Amino acid sequence: MIARKAFHNLSGILLIGILVMACAGCGSSSSHNLSQAQVQAISHEMATAVEAAVQAAIPADAAVERAPRSSLAKAVSDLQPDQLPGCTTSGTTTTCNFSMNSSTNCPDGGTIGVAGTFDFTLNSGSGSDSTTLTVTPTNCNVGSNLTINGDPNVMLSTTLTFANETIVFPATLSEKGGITYGPNPSGSCSVDATYTVTSPTSCTVSGTMCGQTLSGNC
């Protein structure tokens, strides 16, 4: 009788163990993770929005080749304080104070807004800028039925150095903040990425987004 009772108890424990193992993935957040390709697509759209915002700040009559949607590297390289609105020169001092407020359309609807104010001073054409811009995706569909929004937004910090009114490489733009995404998968996650521009034709991205490692060209 004791042996039979022990057998029943052991059977019950084994049954519970089997059920637990079968449902090991139930309720797990892993099924809601974004893929590497999806994260790269989001990073690309953010870089495109920043590029568009920078290019919008360059006057159409500036003495640079202003081509829409060229590249983030080209847009950053074209930043020449002596040709930017909001920059004034008195003697050897150039003072810049101008706002940026741009909205870029996403591939399948929605937008990514970029806003902020550049405020820096150059002496004899040389100096540096550290500006923080706010990047806000709003119902931005990056493709494959994936839509992102700011949570509440992503902050972009610039580290730019000028010499003779020209960008000195490398120039870096660092993103930190959060986004939400959906509908399938859906969730929220953090962004910690850096865009590094090393020439007018070279820009690389590094860091992490939504638990995935970012790499490649901007």
PyMOL CGO cylinders between C-alpha atoms (Angstrom):
from pymol import cmd
from pymol.cgo import CYLINDER

trace = [
    CYLINDER, 0.00, 0.00, 0.00, 2.85, 2.29, 0.90, 0.3, 1, 1, 1, 1, 1, 1,
    CYLINDER, 2.85, 2.29, 0.90, 4.65, 1.35, -2.33, 0.3, 1, 1, 1, 1, 1, 1,
    CYLINDER, 4.65, 1.35, -2.33, 1.49, 2.10, -4.38, 0.3, 1, 1, 1, 1, 1, 1,
    CYLINDER, 1.49, 2.10, -4.38, 1.08, 5.50, -2.69, 0.3, 1, 1, 1, 1, 1, 1,
    CYLINDER, 1.08, 5.50, -2.69, 4.73, 6.32, -3.32, 0.3, 1, 1, 1, 1, 1, 1,
    CYLINDER, 4.73, 6.32, -3.32, 4.27, 5.31, -6.97, 0.3, 1, 1, 1, 1, 1, 1,
    CYLINDER, 4.27, 5.31, -6.97, 1.27, 7.63, -7.35, 0.3, 1, 1, 1, 1, 1, 1,
    CYLINDER, 1.27, 7.63, -7.35, 3.19, 10.50, -5.75, 0.3, 1, 1, 1, 1, 1, 1,
    CYLINDER, 3.19, 10.50, -5.75, 6.15, 9.93, -8.05, 0.3, 1, 1, 1, 1, 1, 1,
    CYLINDER, 6.15, 9.93, -8.05, 3.82, 9.78, -11.07, 0.3, 1, 1, 1, 1, 1, 1,
    CYLINDER, 3.82, 9.78, -11.07, 2.26, 13.09, -10.06, 0.3, 1, 1, 1, 1, 1, 1,
    CYLINDER, 2.26, 13.09, -10.06, 5.67, 14.75, -9.69, 0.3, 1, 1, 1, 1, 1, 1,
    CYLINDER, 5.67, 14.75, -9.69, 6.77, 13.47, -13.09, 0.3, 1, 1, 1, 1, 1, 1,
    CYLINDER, 6.77, 13.47, -13.09, 3.54, 14.72, -14.70, 0.3, 1, 1, 1, 1, 1, 1,
    CYLINDER, 3.54, 14.72, -14.70, 4.01, 18.18, -13.22, 0.3, 1, 1, 1, 1, 1, 1,
    CYLINDER, 4.01, 18.18, -13.22, 7.63, 18.19, -14.41, 0.3, 1, 1, 1, 1, 1, 1,
    CYLINDER, 7.63, 18.19, -14.41, 6.59, 17.29, -17.94, 0.3, 1, 1, 1, 1, 1, 1,
    CYLINDER, 6.59, 17.29, -17.94, 3.96, 20.05, -18.00, 0.3, 1, 1, 1, 1, 1, 1,
    CYLINDER, 3.96, 20.05, -18.00, 6.45, 22.62, -16.73, 0.3, 1, 1, 1, 1, 1, 1,
    CYLINDER, 6.45, 22.62, -16.73, 8.97, 21.60, -19.38, 0.3, 1, 1, 1, 1, 1, 1,
    CYLINDER, 8.97, 21.60, -19.38, 6.34, 21.71, -22.13, 0.3, 1, 1, 1, 1, 1, 1,
    CYLINDER, 6.34, 21.71, -22.13, 5.37, 25.23, -21.12, 0.3, 1, 1, 1, 1, 1, 1,
    CYLINDER, 5.37, 25.23, -21.12, 8.88, 26.53, -20.54, 0.3, 1, 1, 1, 1, 1, 1,
    CYLINDER, 8.88, 26.53, -20.54, 8.33, 29.17, -23.24, 0.3, 1, 1, 1, 1, 1, 1,
    CYLINDER, 8.33, 29.17, -23.24, 4.86, 30.21, -22.10, 0.3, 1, 1, 1, 1, 1, 1,
    CYLINDER, 4.86, 30.21, -22.10, 4.76, 33.90, -21.29, 0.3, 1, 1, 1, 1, 1, 1,
    CYLINDER, 4.76, 33.90, -21.29, 8.41, 34.36, -22.25, 0.3, 1, 1, 1, 1, 1, 1,
    CYLINDER, 8.41, 34.36, -22.25, 9.33, 37.77, -23.67, 0.3, 1, 1, 1, 1, 1, 1,
    CYLINDER, 9.33, 37.77, -23.67, 11.79, 36.15, -26.11, 0.3, 1, 1, 1, 1, 1, 1,
    CYLINDER, 11.79, 36.15, -26.11, 8.97, 35.71, -28.66, 0.3, 1, 1, 1, 1, 1, 1,
    CYLINDER, 8.97, 35.71, -28.66, 8.58, 39.50, -28.69, 0.3, 1, 1, 1, 1, 1, 1,
    CYLINDER, 8.58, 39.50, -28.69, 12.19, 40.30, -29.58, 0.3, 1, 1, 1, 1, 1, 1,
    CYLINDER, 12.19, 40.30, -29.58, 13.01, 42.16, -32.76, 0.3, 1, 1, 1, 1, 1, 1,
    CYLINDER, 13.01, 42.16, -32.76, 15.23, 40.46, -35.32, 0.3, 1, 1, 1, 1, 1, 1,
    CYLINDER, 15.23, 40.46, -35.32, 18.63, 41.76, -36.39, 0.3, 1, 1, 1, 1, 1, 1,
    CYLINDER, 18.63, 41.76, -36.39, 17.17, 42.81, -39.76, 0.3, 1, 1, 1, 1, 1, 1,
    CYLINDER, 17.17, 42.81, -39.76, 14.33, 44.74, -38.09, 0.3, 1, 1, 1, 1, 1, 1,
    CYLINDER, 14.33, 44.74, -38.09, 16.73, 46.58, -35.78, 0.3, 1, 1, 1, 1, 1, 1,
    CYLINDER, 16.73, 46.58, -35.78, 18.99, 47.49, -38.70, 0.3, 1, 1, 1, 1, 1, 1,
    CYLINDER, 18.99, 47.49, -38.70, 15.93, 48.82, -40.58, 0.3, 1, 1, 1, 1, 1, 1,
    CYLINDER, 15.93, 48.82, -40.58, 14.99, 51.03, -37.61, 0.3, 1, 1, 1, 1, 1, 1,
    CYLINDER, 14.99, 51.03, -37.61, 18.58, 52.31, -37.31, 0.3, 1, 1, 1, 1, 1, 1,
    CYLINDER, 18.58, 52.31, -37.31, 18.63, 53.11, -41.02, 0.3, 1, 1, 1, 1, 1, 1,
    CYLINDER, 18.63, 53.11, -41.02, 15.41, 55.13, -40.83, 0.3, 1, 1, 1, 1, 1, 1,
    CYLINDER, 15.41, 55.13, -40.83, 16.69, 57.12, -37.84, 0.3, 1, 1, 1, 1, 1, 1,
    CYLINDER, 16.69, 57.12, -37.84, 19.95, 57.88, -39.66, 0.3, 1, 1, 1, 1, 1, 1,
    CYLINDER, 19.95, 57.88, -39.66, 17.98, 58.94, -42.73, 0.3, 1, 1, 1, 1, 1, 1,
    CYLINDER, 17.98, 58.94, -42.73, 15.86, 61.30, -40.62, 0.3, 1, 1, 1, 1, 1, 1,
    CYLINDER, 15.86, 61.30, -40.62, 18.94, 62.90, -39.06, 0.3, 1, 1, 1, 1, 1, 1,
    CYLINDER, 18.94, 62.90, -39.06, 20.53, 63.25, -42.49, 0.3, 1, 1, 1, 1, 1, 1,
    CYLINDER, 20.53, 63.25, -42.49, 17.41, 64.95, -43.85, 0.3, 1, 1, 1, 1, 1, 1,
    CYLINDER, 17.41, 64.95, -43.85, 17.32, 67.33, -40.88, 0.3, 1, 1, 1, 1, 1, 1,
    CYLINDER, 17.32, 67.33, -40.88, 20.97, 68.31, -41.32, 0.3, 1, 1, 1, 1, 1, 1,
    CYLINDER, 20.97, 68.31, -41.32, 20.55, 68.82, -45.05, 0.3, 1, 1, 1, 1, 1, 1,
    CYLINDER, 20.55, 68.82, -45.05, 17.46, 70.95, -44.46, 0.3, 1, 1, 1, 1, 1, 1,
    CYLINDER, 17.46, 70.95, -44.46, 19.63, 73.30, -42.40, 0.3, 1, 1, 1, 1, 1, 1,
    CYLINDER, 19.63, 73.30, -42.40, 21.96, 73.90, -45.36, 0.3, 1, 1, 1, 1, 1, 1,
    CYLINDER, 21.96, 73.90, -45.36, 20.75, 76.77, -47.61, 0.3, 1, 1, 1, 1, 1, 1,
    CYLINDER, 20.75, 76.77, -47.61, 19.92, 75.81, -51.18, 0.3, 1, 1, 1, 1, 1, 1,
    CYLINDER, 19.92, 75.81, -51.18, 22.41, 78.41, -52.45, 0.3, 1, 1, 1, 1, 1, 1,
    CYLINDER, 22.41, 78.41, -52.45, 25.29, 77.20, -50.26, 0.3, 1, 1, 1, 1, 1, 1,
    CYLINDER, 25.29, 77.20, -50.26, 28.53, 76.46, -52.10, 0.3, 1, 1, 1, 1, 1, 1,
    CYLINDER, 28.53, 76.46, -52.10, 28.20, 72.71, -51.52, 0.3, 1, 1, 1, 1, 1, 1,
    CYLINDER, 28.20, 72.71, -51.52, 26.58, 69.95, -53.51, 0.3, 1, 1, 1, 1, 1, 1,
    CYLINDER, 26.58, 69.95, -53.51, 23.23, 69.63, -51.76, 0.3, 1, 1, 1, 1, 1, 1,
    CYLINDER, 23.23, 69.63, -51.76, 21.62, 66.38, -52.85, 0.3, 1, 1, 1, 1, 1, 1,
    CYLINDER, 21.62, 66.38, -52.85, 18.58, 65.09, -50.97, 0.3, 1, 1, 1, 1, 1, 1,
    CYLINDER, 18.58, 65.09, -50.97, 18.83, 61.64, -49.40, 0.3, 1, 1, 1, 1, 1, 1,
    CYLINDER, 18.83, 61.64, -49.40, 22.53, 61.29, -50.25, 0.3, 1, 1, 1, 1, 1, 1,
    CYLINDER, 22.53, 61.29, -50.25, 24.04, 60.00, -47.01, 0.3, 1, 1, 1, 1, 1, 1,
    CYLINDER, 24.04, 60.00, -47.01, 24.52, 60.98, -43.38, 0.3, 1, 1, 1, 1, 1, 1,
    CYLINDER, 24.52, 60.98, -43.38, 28.27, 61.24, -44.02, 0.3, 1, 1, 1, 1, 1, 1,
    CYLINDER, 28.27, 61.24, -44.02, 27.76, 63.72, -46.85, 0.3, 1, 1, 1, 1, 1, 1,
    CYLINDER, 27.76, 63.72, -46.85, 25.23, 65.78, -44.88, 0.3, 1, 1, 1, 1, 1, 1,
    CYLINDER, 25.23, 65.78, -44.88, 27.55, 66.11, -41.86, 0.3, 1, 1, 1, 1, 1, 1,
    CYLINDER, 27.55, 66.11, -41.86, 30.52, 66.89, -44.10, 0.3, 1, 1, 1, 1, 1, 1,
    CYLINDER, 30.52, 66.89, -44.10, 28.56, 69.72, -45.73, 0.3, 1, 1, 1, 1, 1, 1,
    CYLINDER, 28.56, 69.72, -45.73, 28.10, 71.58, -42.43, 0.3, 1, 1, 1, 1, 1, 1,
    CYLINDER, 28.10, 71.58, -42.43, 30.08, 74.77, -43.00, 0.3, 1, 1, 1, 1, 1, 1,
    CYLINDER, 30.08, 74.77, -43.00, 29.31, 77.40, -40.34, 0.3, 1, 1, 1, 1, 1, 1,
    CYLINDER, 29.31, 77.40, -40.34, 30.13, 80.36, -42.60, 0.3, 1, 1, 1, 1, 1, 1,
    CYLINDER, 30.13, 80.36, -42.60, 27.28, 79.24, -44.90, 0.3, 1, 1, 1, 1, 1, 1,
    CYLINDER, 27.28, 79.24, -44.90, 24.67, 78.32, -42.32, 0.3, 1, 1, 1, 1, 1, 1,
    CYLINDER, 24.67, 78.32, -42.32, 21.71, 80.53, -41.37, 0.3, 1, 1, 1, 1, 1, 1,
    CYLINDER, 21.71, 80.53, -41.37, 22.02, 81.66, -37.79, 0.3, 1, 1, 1, 1, 1, 1,
    CYLINDER, 22.02, 81.66, -37.79, 25.82, 81.90, -38.00, 0.3, 1, 1, 1, 1, 1, 1,
    CYLINDER, 25.82, 81.90, -38.00, 27.35, 85.38, -37.98, 0.3, 1, 1, 1, 1, 1, 1,
    CYLINDER, 27.35, 85.38, -37.98, 30.99, 86.39, -38.19, 0.3, 1, 1, 1, 1, 1, 1,
    CYLINDER, 30.99, 86.39, -38.19, 32.53, 89.41, -36.53, 0.3, 1, 1, 1, 1, 1, 1,
    CYLINDER, 32.53, 89.41, -36.53, 36.27, 89.73, -36.95, 0.3, 1, 1, 1, 1, 1, 1,
    CYLINDER, 36.27, 89.73, -36.95, 37.70, 86.28, -36.25, 0.3, 1, 1, 1, 1, 1, 1,
    CYLINDER, 37.70, 86.28, -36.25, 34.72, 85.06, -34.23, 0.3, 1, 1, 1, 1, 1, 1,
    CYLINDER, 34.72, 85.06, -34.23, 31.82, 83.09, -35.74, 0.3, 1, 1, 1, 1, 1, 1,
    CYLINDER, 31.82, 83.09, -35.74, 28.76, 82.64, -33.53, 0.3, 1, 1, 1, 1, 1, 1,
    CYLINDER, 28.76, 82.64, -33.53, 26.13, 80.06, -34.49, 0.3, 1, 1, 1, 1, 1, 1,
    CYLINDER, 26.13, 80.06, -34.49, 22.67, 79.74, -33.01, 0.3, 1, 1, 1, 1, 1, 1,
    CYLINDER, 22.67, 79.74, -33.01, 20.03, 78.12, -35.17, 0.3, 1, 1, 1, 1, 1, 1,
    CYLINDER, 20.03, 78.12, -35.17, 17.15, 75.71, -34.68, 0.3, 1, 1, 1, 1, 1, 1,
    CYLINDER, 17.15, 75.71, -34.68, 16.49, 72.49, -36.51, 0.3, 1, 1, 1, 1, 1, 1,
    CYLINDER, 16.49, 72.49, -36.51, 12.97, 71.11, -36.83, 0.3, 1, 1, 1, 1, 1, 1,
    CYLINDER, 12.97, 71.11, -36.83, 12.49, 68.50, -39.51, 0.3, 1, 1, 1, 1, 1, 1,
    CYLINDER, 12.49, 68.50, -39.51, 10.01, 65.70, -40.18, 0.3, 1, 1, 1, 1, 1, 1,
    CYLINDER, 10.01, 65.70, -40.18, 10.92, 62.82, -42.51, 0.3, 1, 1, 1, 1, 1, 1,
    CYLINDER, 10.92, 62.82, -42.51, 8.41, 60.38, -43.97, 0.3, 1, 1, 1, 1, 1, 1,
    CYLINDER, 8.41, 60.38, -43.97, 8.91, 56.68, -43.24, 0.3, 1, 1, 1, 1, 1, 1,
    CYLINDER, 8.91, 56.68, -43.24, 8.71, 54.08, -46.07, 0.3, 1, 1, 1, 1, 1, 1,
    CYLINDER, 8.71, 54.08, -46.07, 5.18, 52.85, -45.32, 0.3, 1, 1, 1, 1, 1, 1,
    CYLINDER, 5.18, 52.85, -45.32, 3.70, 55.75, -43.37, 0.3, 1, 1, 1, 1, 1, 1,
    CYLINDER, 3.70, 55.75, -43.37, 4.40, 57.79, -40.29, 0.3, 1, 1, 1, 1, 1, 1,
    CYLINDER, 4.40, 57.79, -40.29, 7.28, 60.15, -39.63, 0.3, 1, 1, 1, 1, 1, 1,
    CYLINDER, 7.28, 60.15, -39.63, 10.48, 60.67, -37.66, 0.3, 1, 1, 1, 1, 1, 1,
    CYLINDER, 10.48, 60.67, -37.66, 10.93, 64.19, -36.31, 0.3, 1, 1, 1, 1, 1, 1,
    CYLINDER, 10.93, 64.19, -36.31, 14.30, 65.75, -35.45, 0.3, 1, 1, 1, 1, 1, 1,
    CYLINDER, 14.30, 65.75, -35.45, 14.38, 68.97, -33.41, 0.3, 1, 1, 1, 1, 1, 1,
    CYLINDER, 14.38, 68.97, -33.41, 16.90, 70.98, -31.45, 0.3, 1, 1, 1, 1, 1, 1,
    CYLINDER, 16.90, 70.98, -31.45, 19.15, 74.05, -31.43, 0.3, 1, 1, 1, 1, 1, 1,
    CYLINDER, 19.15, 74.05, -31.43, 22.79, 74.34, -32.42, 0.3, 1, 1, 1, 1, 1, 1,
    CYLINDER, 22.79, 74.34, -32.42, 24.66, 76.89, -30.30, 0.3, 1, 1, 1, 1, 1, 1,
    CYLINDER, 24.66, 76.89, -30.30, 28.44, 77.22, -30.61, 0.3, 1, 1, 1, 1, 1, 1,
    CYLINDER, 28.44, 77.22, -30.61, 31.26, 79.69, -31.24, 0.3, 1, 1, 1, 1, 1, 1,
    CYLINDER, 31.26, 79.69, -31.24, 34.31, 79.40, -33.47, 0.3, 1, 1, 1, 1, 1, 1,
    CYLINDER, 34.31, 79.40, -33.47, 37.50, 81.41, -33.26, 0.3, 1, 1, 1, 1, 1, 1,
    CYLINDER, 37.50, 81.41, -33.26, 39.33, 81.87, -36.58, 0.3, 1, 1, 1, 1, 1, 1,
    CYLINDER, 39.33, 81.87, -36.58, 37.11, 79.13, -38.00, 0.3, 1, 1, 1, 1, 1, 1,
    CYLINDER, 37.11, 79.13, -38.00, 38.01, 76.59, -35.33, 0.3, 1, 1, 1, 1, 1, 1,
    CYLINDER, 38.01, 76.59, -35.33, 36.05, 75.22, -32.38, 0.3, 1, 1, 1, 1, 1, 1,
    CYLINDER, 36.05, 75.22, -32.38, 33.60, 72.50, -31.42, 0.3, 1, 1, 1, 1, 1, 1,
    CYLINDER, 33.60, 72.50, -31.42, 29.90, 71.83, -31.00, 0.3, 1, 1, 1, 1, 1, 1,
    CYLINDER, 29.90, 71.83, -31.00, 28.05, 69.55, -28.60, 0.3, 1, 1, 1, 1, 1, 1,
    CYLINDER, 28.05, 69.55, -28.60, 24.35, 69.76, -29.34, 0.3, 1, 1, 1, 1, 1, 1,
    CYLINDER, 24.35, 69.76, -29.34, 21.50, 67.51, -28.22, 0.3, 1, 1, 1, 1, 1, 1,
    CYLINDER, 21.50, 67.51, -28.22, 18.69, 66.88, -30.70, 0.3, 1, 1, 1, 1, 1, 1,
    CYLINDER, 18.69, 66.88, -30.70, 15.39, 65.11, -30.02, 0.3, 1, 1, 1, 1, 1, 1,
    CYLINDER, 15.39, 65.11, -30.02, 14.50, 62.28, -32.41, 0.3, 1, 1, 1, 1, 1, 1,
    CYLINDER, 14.50, 62.28, -32.41, 10.82, 61.28, -32.24, 0.3, 1, 1, 1, 1, 1, 1,
    CYLINDER, 10.82, 61.28, -32.24, 9.33, 58.45, -34.36, 0.3, 1, 1, 1, 1, 1, 1,
    CYLINDER, 9.33, 58.45, -34.36, 5.56, 58.79, -34.74, 0.3, 1, 1, 1, 1, 1, 1,
    CYLINDER, 5.56, 58.79, -34.74, 3.72, 55.77, -36.16, 0.3, 1, 1, 1, 1, 1, 1,
    CYLINDER, 3.72, 55.77, -36.16, 6.77, 55.17, -38.34, 0.3, 1, 1, 1, 1, 1, 1,
    CYLINDER, 6.77, 55.17, -38.34, 6.31, 52.01, -40.41, 0.3, 1, 1, 1, 1, 1, 1,
    CYLINDER, 6.31, 52.01, -40.41, 9.80, 50.78, -41.31, 0.3, 1, 1, 1, 1, 1, 1,
    CYLINDER, 9.80, 50.78, -41.31, 8.45, 47.90, -43.40, 0.3, 1, 1, 1, 1, 1, 1,
    CYLINDER, 8.45, 47.90, -43.40, 7.46, 44.28, -42.76, 0.3, 1, 1, 1, 1, 1, 1,
    CYLINDER, 7.46, 44.28, -42.76, 4.42, 45.50, -40.79, 0.3, 1, 1, 1, 1, 1, 1,
    CYLINDER, 4.42, 45.50, -40.79, 6.62, 46.98, -38.06, 0.3, 1, 1, 1, 1, 1, 1,
    CYLINDER, 6.62, 46.98, -38.06, 5.69, 50.40, -36.65, 0.3, 1, 1, 1, 1, 1, 1,
    CYLINDER, 5.69, 50.40, -36.65, 7.74, 52.33, -34.09, 0.3, 1, 1, 1, 1, 1, 1,
    CYLINDER, 7.74, 52.33, -34.09, 7.05, 55.26, -31.78, 0.3, 1, 1, 1, 1, 1, 1,
    CYLINDER, 7.05, 55.26, -31.78, 9.19, 57.20, -29.32, 0.3, 1, 1, 1, 1, 1, 1,
    CYLINDER, 9.19, 57.20, -29.32, 9.16, 56.02, -25.71, 0.3, 1, 1, 1, 1, 1, 1,
    CYLINDER, 9.16, 56.02, -25.71, 9.03, 58.95, -25.27, 0.3, 1, 1, 1, 1, 1, 1,
    CYLINDER, 9.03, 58.95, -25.27, 11.88, 59.76, -27.69, 0.3, 1, 1, 1, 1, 1, 1,
    CYLINDER, 11.88, 59.76, -27.69, 15.55, 59.27, -28.53, 0.3, 1, 1, 1, 1, 1, 1,
    CYLINDER, 15.55, 59.27, -28.53, 18.15, 61.93, -27.70, 0.3, 1, 1, 1, 1, 1, 1,
    CYLINDER, 18.15, 61.93, -27.70, 20.92, 62.49, -30.26, 0.3, 1, 1, 1, 1, 1, 1,
    CYLINDER, 20.92, 62.49, -30.26, 24.14, 64.11, -29.01, 0.3, 1, 1, 1, 1, 1, 1,
    CYLINDER, 24.14, 64.11, -29.01, 26.62, 65.53, -31.51, 0.3, 1, 1, 1, 1, 1, 1,
    CYLINDER, 26.62, 65.53, -31.51, 30.38, 65.82, -31.12, 0.3, 1, 1, 1, 1, 1, 1,
    CYLINDER, 30.38, 65.82, -31.12, 31.58, 68.03, -33.96, 0.3, 1, 1, 1, 1, 1, 1,
    CYLINDER, 31.58, 68.03, -33.96, 34.93, 69.77, -34.38, 0.3, 1, 1, 1, 1, 1, 1,
    CYLINDER, 34.93, 69.77, -34.38, 35.64, 72.49, -36.94, 0.3, 1, 1, 1, 1, 1, 1,
    CYLINDER, 35.64, 72.49, -36.94, 38.88, 73.86, -38.39, 0.3, 1, 1, 1, 1, 1, 1,
    CYLINDER, 38.88, 73.86, -38.39, 38.87, 76.60, -41.04, 0.3, 1, 1, 1, 1, 1, 1,
    CYLINDER, 38.87, 76.60, -41.04, 35.04, 76.45, -41.05, 0.3, 1, 1, 1, 1, 1, 1,
    CYLINDER, 35.04, 76.45, -41.05, 35.19, 72.78, -42.07, 0.3, 1, 1, 1, 1, 1, 1,
    CYLINDER, 35.19, 72.78, -42.07, 34.30, 69.55, -40.24, 0.3, 1, 1, 1, 1, 1, 1,
    CYLINDER, 34.30, 69.55, -40.24, 37.23, 67.64, -38.76, 0.3, 1, 1, 1, 1, 1, 1,
    CYLINDER, 37.23, 67.64, -38.76, 36.87, 63.86, -38.87, 0.3, 1, 1, 1, 1, 1, 1,
    CYLINDER, 36.87, 63.86, -38.87, 35.82, 61.77, -37.07, 0.3, 1, 1, 1, 1, 1, 1,
    CYLINDER, 35.82, 61.77, -37.07, 32.47, 63.33, -36.20, 0.3, 1, 1, 1, 1, 1, 1,
    CYLINDER, 32.47, 63.33, -36.20, 30.15, 61.36, -33.90, 0.3, 1, 1, 1, 1, 1, 1,
    CYLINDER, 30.15, 61.36, -33.90, 26.42, 61.38, -33.24, 0.3, 1, 1, 1, 1, 1, 1,
    CYLINDER, 26.42, 61.38, -33.24, 25.23, 59.29, -30.28, 0.3, 1, 1, 1, 1, 1, 1,
    CYLINDER, 25.23, 59.29, -30.28, 21.63, 58.14, -29.75, 0.3, 1, 1, 1, 1, 1, 1,
    CYLINDER, 21.63, 58.14, -29.75, 20.17, 57.14, -26.39, 0.3, 1, 1, 1, 1, 1, 1,
    CYLINDER, 20.17, 57.14, -26.39, 16.53, 56.65, -25.46, 0.3, 1, 1, 1, 1, 1, 1,
    CYLINDER, 16.53, 56.65, -25.46, 13.63, 54.31, -25.99, 0.3, 1, 1, 1, 1, 1, 1,
    CYLINDER, 13.63, 54.31, -25.99, 11.09, 53.20, -28.58, 0.3, 1, 1, 1, 1, 1, 1,
    CYLINDER, 11.09, 53.20, -28.58, 7.94, 51.10, -28.69, 0.3, 1, 1, 1, 1, 1, 1,
    CYLINDER, 7.94, 51.10, -28.69, 7.19, 48.76, -31.59, 0.3, 1, 1, 1, 1, 1, 1,
    CYLINDER, 7.19, 48.76, -31.59, 4.37, 46.62, -32.94, 0.3, 1, 1, 1, 1, 1, 1,
    CYLINDER, 4.37, 46.62, -32.94, 2.03, 45.08, -33.83, 0.3, 1, 1, 1, 1, 1, 1,
    CYLINDER, 2.03, 45.08, -33.83, 3.82, 41.76, -34.24, 0.3, 1, 1, 1, 1, 1, 1,
    CYLINDER, 3.82, 41.76, -34.24, 6.10, 41.50, -32.40, 0.3, 1, 1, 1, 1, 1, 1,
    CYLINDER, 6.10, 41.50, -32.40, 5.23, 44.25, -29.94, 0.3, 1, 1, 1, 1, 1, 1,
    CYLINDER, 5.23, 44.25, -29.94, 7.03, 45.72, -26.97, 0.3, 1, 1, 1, 1, 1, 1,
    CYLINDER, 7.03, 45.72, -26.97, 9.41, 48.45, -25.93, 0.3, 1, 1, 1, 1, 1, 1,
    CYLINDER, 9.41, 48.45, -25.93, 13.18, 48.64, -25.78, 0.3, 1, 1, 1, 1, 1, 1,
    CYLINDER, 13.18, 48.64, -25.78, 16.20, 50.91, -25.39, 0.3, 1, 1, 1, 1, 1, 1,
    CYLINDER, 16.20, 50.91, -25.39, 18.46, 52.51, -27.98, 0.3, 1, 1, 1, 1, 1, 1,
    CYLINDER, 18.46, 52.51, -27.98, 22.19, 53.09, -27.44, 0.3, 1, 1, 1, 1, 1, 1,
    CYLINDER, 22.19, 53.09, -27.44, 23.82, 53.70, -30.81, 0.3, 1, 1, 1, 1, 1, 1,
    CYLINDER, 23.82, 53.70, -30.81, 26.67, 55.77, -32.23, 0.3, 1, 1, 1, 1, 1, 1,
    CYLINDER, 26.67, 55.77, -32.23, 27.09, 57.00, -35.79, 0.3, 1, 1, 1, 1, 1, 1,
    CYLINDER, 27.09, 57.00, -35.79, 30.73, 57.73, -36.66, 0.3, 1, 1, 1, 1, 1, 1,
    CYLINDER, 30.73, 57.73, -36.66, 31.50, 59.80, -39.77, 0.3, 1, 1, 1, 1, 1, 1,
    CYLINDER, 31.50, 59.80, -39.77, 35.12, 59.41, -40.90, 0.3, 1, 1, 1, 1, 1, 1,
    CYLINDER, 35.12, 59.41, -40.90, 34.92, 61.03, -44.35, 0.3, 1, 1, 1, 1, 1, 1,
    CYLINDER, 34.92, 61.03, -44.35, 32.33, 62.56, -46.73, 0.3, 1, 1, 1, 1, 1, 1,
    CYLINDER, 32.33, 62.56, -46.73, 31.64, 59.02, -47.99, 0.3, 1, 1, 1, 1, 1, 1,
    CYLINDER, 31.64, 59.02, -47.99, 32.07, 56.89, -44.86, 0.3, 1, 1, 1, 1, 1, 1,
    CYLINDER, 32.07, 56.89, -44.86, 29.74, 56.45, -41.88, 0.3, 1, 1, 1, 1, 1, 1,
    CYLINDER, 29.74, 56.45, -41.88, 29.44, 53.43, -39.61, 0.3, 1, 1, 1, 1, 1, 1,
    CYLINDER, 29.44, 53.43, -39.61, 26.97, 52.57, -36.85, 0.3, 1, 1, 1, 1, 1, 1,
    CYLINDER, 26.97, 52.57, -36.85, 27.76, 50.70, -33.64, 0.3, 1, 1, 1, 1, 1, 1,
    CYLINDER, 27.76, 50.70, -33.64, 26.09, 49.98, -30.30, 0.3, 1, 1, 1, 1, 1, 1,
    CYLINDER, 26.09, 49.98, -30.30, 22.89, 48.18, -29.39, 0.3, 1, 1, 1, 1, 1, 1,
    CYLINDER, 22.89, 48.18, -29.39, 19.18, 48.51, -30.05, 0.3, 1, 1, 1, 1, 1, 1,
    CYLINDER, 19.18, 48.51, -30.05, 16.44, 46.33, -28.58, 0.3, 1, 1, 1, 1, 1, 1,
    CYLINDER, 16.44, 46.33, -28.58, 19.02, 43.82, -27.36, 0.3, 1, 1, 1, 1, 1, 1,
    CYLINDER, 19.02, 43.82, -27.36, 20.59, 43.43, -30.80, 0.3, 1, 1, 1, 1, 1, 1,
    CYLINDER, 20.59, 43.43, -30.80, 24.09, 44.56, -31.80, 0.3, 1, 1, 1, 1, 1, 1,
    CYLINDER, 24.09, 44.56, -31.80, 24.26, 47.26, -34.46, 0.3, 1, 1, 1, 1, 1, 1,
    CYLINDER, 24.26, 47.26, -34.46, 26.98, 47.29, -37.09, 0.3, 1, 1, 1, 1, 1, 1,
    CYLINDER, 26.98, 47.29, -37.09, 27.55, 48.30, -40.69, 0.3, 1, 1, 1, 1, 1, 1,
    CYLINDER, 27.55, 48.30, -40.69, 27.15, 51.51, -42.67, 0.3, 1, 1, 1, 1, 1, 1,
    CYLINDER, 27.15, 51.51, -42.67, 24.88, 54.39, -41.69, 0.3, 1, 1, 1, 1, 1, 1,
]
cmd.load_cgo(trace, "trace")
